[in-house]
Amino acid sequence: MIANNGQAVQLGLMNVFNLDANTLEEYNGTNPQVLNIYGTRTDASNYERISLTYDTTDGYQVVKSQAAGTGTTRGLGFWIGSGIKWAIASDSTLKPFVDNSYSIGTATLRPKTVYAATSVVTPAVISPNTANRTGQTAAIATTNLLASAPIGQYEISVTRSPMPHAQRRVQRPSR
């Protein structure tokens, strides 16, 4: 703690100020600042660190995992309570830190929309009567959508949209 009877104090030549007993700030007018916290550091060209800064190109406050020299760029973990619960791996994969242990949302606080470019992977359904396929024989090739989900816990909506004209295929009944 920096004591100065509750008055702002500048630390050496840095732009770090202790405005009160509970507030530490870094600023230099309107210039973006950077805070680096090192995991390892040999010198300015050999380190592993996390950096808090402002990205002037994209206009975002950012958290960076950085490395130089023989350092390794590490993932970012979200420590809650007694350990890491979620992580963003160094390959940019968002993942729970323990398999099948954490949820996204709750029964009353649900994400509005989840967009996936290529796939959504879920366990297989045992019962062929789990999904209502009335009038959707071509839209749902299999009911392998909800493995061991209790009946009534999940809802699946199938929206059938017309294919562009060039892709439409009409099957005529065989005679």
C-alpha positions as CSV (number, residue, x, y, z in Angstrom):
1,M,0.0,0.0,0.0
2,I,1.2,3.5,-0.7
3,A,0.4,5.9,2.1
4,N,0.1,9.6,1.5
5,N,-2.8,10.6,3.7
6,G,-5.3,9.7,1.0
7,Q,-3.7,12.0,-1.5
8,A,-2.7,11.0,-5.0
9,V,0.9,10.0,-5.3
10,Q,3.1,9.4,-8.3
11,L,5.5,6.4,-8.1
12,G,8.9,7.4,-9.4
13,L,8.8,8.2,-13.1
14,M,5.9,5.9,-13.8
15,N,2.3,7.0,-14.5
16,V,0.9,4.9,-11.6
17,F,-1.2,6.7,-9.0
18,N,-2.7,5.7,-5.6
19,L,-5.8,7.8,-5.5
20,D,-7.0,6.2,-2.2
21,A,-6.3,3.2,0.0
22,N,-8.2,0.9,-2.5
23,T,-7.4,2.4,-5.9
24,L,-4.3,2.1,-8.0
25,E,-4.4,3.7,-11.5
26,E,-2.1,4.0,-14.5
27,Y,-2.6,6.8,-16.9
28,N,-0.9,9.3,-19.1
29,G,-3.4,11.7,-20.5
30,T,-5.2,10.1,-23.4
31,N,-2.4,7.7,-24.3
32,P,-3.2,4.0,-24.0
33,Q,-1.2,2.3,-21.2
34,V,0.1,-1.3,-20.9
35,L,0.4,-3.5,-17.8
36,N,2.6,-6.6,-18.2
37,I,2.7,-9.4,-15.6
38,Y,5.4,-12.0,-16.2
39,G,5.3,-15.7,-15.7
40,T,9.0,-15.9,-16.7
41,R,11.4,-13.3,-17.8
42,T,15.1,-13.5,-18.6
43,D,15.3,-10.1,-20.3
44,A,13.3,-7.9,-22.7
45,S,13.6,-10.4,-25.5
46,N,12.9,-13.6,-23.6
47,Y,9.7,-14.0,-21.6
48,E,6.2,-15.3,-21.0
49,R,3.6,-12.7,-19.9
50,I,0.0,-11.5,-19.8
51,S,-0.6,-8.0,-20.9
52,L,-3.6,-5.7,-20.2
53,T,-3.8,-2.9,-22.8
54,Y,-6.0,-1.1,-25.3
55,D,-6.0,-2.1,-29.0
56,T,-6.2,1.2,-30.9
57,T,-6.7,-0.5,-34.3
58,D,-9.9,-2.4,-33.2
59,G,-11.0,-0.1,-30.3
60,Y,-11.1,-2.8,-27.6
61,Q,-9.7,-3.2,-24.2
62,V,-7.6,-6.5,-24.4
63,V,-6.0,-9.2,-22.4
64,K,-3.0,-10.6,-24.3
65,S,-1.0,-13.8,-23.7
66,Q,2.5,-13.0,-25.1
67,A,5.9,-14.6,-25.4
68,A,9.3,-13.9,-26.9
69,G,12.6,-15.8,-27.3
70,T,12.3,-19.2,-25.8
71,G,9.0,-18.3,-24.0
72,T,5.8,-20.1,-24.9
73,T,2.5,-18.3,-25.5
74,R,0.2,-19.8,-22.9
75,G,-3.6,-20.0,-22.8
76,L,-5.8,-17.9,-20.5
77,G,-7.5,-19.5,-17.6
78,F,-10.5,-18.3,-15.6
79,W,-9.9,-19.2,-12.0
80,I,-13.1,-19.3,-9.9
81,G,-13.0,-20.4,-6.3
82,S,-10.4,-23.1,-6.0
83,G,-9.3,-23.6,-9.6
84,I,-9.5,-22.9,-13.3
85,K,-13.0,-23.6,-14.6
86,W,-12.8,-22.3,-18.2
87,A,-9.9,-21.7,-20.5
88,I,-9.0,-20.2,-23.8
89,A,-6.2,-22.5,-25.1
90,S,-3.2,-21.1,-27.0
91,D,-4.9,-22.4,-30.2
92,S,-7.9,-20.1,-29.3
93,T,-10.2,-22.9,-28.3
94,L,-12.7,-21.9,-25.6
95,K,-13.2,-24.9,-23.4
96,P,-14.2,-26.1,-19.9
97,F,-11.1,-27.0,-17.9
98,V,-12.7,-30.3,-16.8
99,D,-14.7,-32.5,-19.2
100,N,-18.5,-32.5,-18.8
101,S,-18.5,-30.4,-15.6
102,Y,-19.6,-26.8,-16.4
103,S,-22.7,-25.3,-18.1
104,I,-23.2,-22.3,-20.3
105,G,-26.2,-20.4,-18.9
106,T,-28.9,-21.6,-16.5
107,A,-32.6,-22.5,-16.7
108,T,-33.4,-18.8,-16.4
109,L,-30.3,-17.1,-17.8
110,R,-29.8,-18.6,-21.3
111,P,-27.7,-17.5,-24.2
112,K,-29.9,-15.9,-26.8
113,T,-28.3,-17.4,-29.9
114,V,-25.3,-19.7,-30.5
115,Y,-23.8,-19.5,-34.0
116,A,-21.7,-22.4,-35.3
117,A,-20.1,-22.4,-38.7
118,T,-19.6,-26.2,-39.3
119,S,-21.1,-28.4,-36.6
120,V,-22.7,-28.9,-33.3
121,V,-21.8,-32.2,-31.7
122,T,-24.1,-33.9,-29.2
123,P,-24.4,-37.5,-27.9
124,A,-26.7,-39.9,-29.7
125,V,-30.3,-40.5,-28.9
126,I,-31.3,-44.0,-27.9
127,S,-35.0,-43.8,-28.5
128,P,-36.3,-43.2,-32.1
129,N,-39.4,-41.4,-30.6
130,T,-37.4,-38.6,-28.9
131,A,-37.7,-36.0,-31.7
132,N,-41.0,-35.1,-33.4
133,R,-40.3,-35.6,-37.1
134,T,-43.9,-35.1,-38.4
135,G,-43.6,-33.8,-42.0
136,Q,-39.8,-33.5,-41.8
137,T,-38.7,-36.9,-43.2
138,A,-35.9,-35.4,-45.2
139,A,-34.9,-32.7,-42.7
140,I,-33.9,-35.1,-39.9
141,A,-32.0,-38.1,-41.2
142,T,-31.5,-39.5,-37.7
143,T,-32.8,-38.7,-34.2
144,N,-29.3,-39.0,-32.8
145,L,-29.5,-35.6,-31.1
146,L,-30.0,-35.9,-27.4
147,A,-28.3,-39.0,-25.9
148,S,-29.4,-39.5,-22.3
149,A,-31.3,-36.3,-21.9
150,P,-34.4,-36.6,-19.7
151,I,-37.6,-36.3,-21.6
152,G,-38.8,-32.7,-21.6
153,Q,-35.5,-31.2,-20.6
154,Y,-34.6,-30.0,-24.2
155,E,-36.5,-28.7,-27.1
156,I,-35.5,-28.9,-30.7
157,S,-37.0,-26.6,-33.3
158,V,-36.6,-27.6,-37.0
159,T,-37.1,-24.8,-39.4
160,R,-37.4,-25.8,-43.0
161,S,-36.3,-23.1,-45.4
162,P,-36.6,-23.4,-49.2
163,M,-33.4,-24.1,-51.1
164,P,-32.3,-21.7,-53.8
165,H,-34.0,-22.5,-57.2
166,A,-30.9,-24.1,-58.7
167,Q,-30.6,-26.5,-55.8
168,R,-34.2,-27.7,-55.6
169,R,-34.9,-31.3,-56.3
170,V,-38.4,-32.6,-56.9
171,Q,-39.1,-36.3,-56.6
172,R,-42.1,-37.5,-58.4
173,P,-43.9,-40.6,-57.0
174,S,-43.0,-43.7,-58.9
175,R,-45.8,-45.4,-60.9
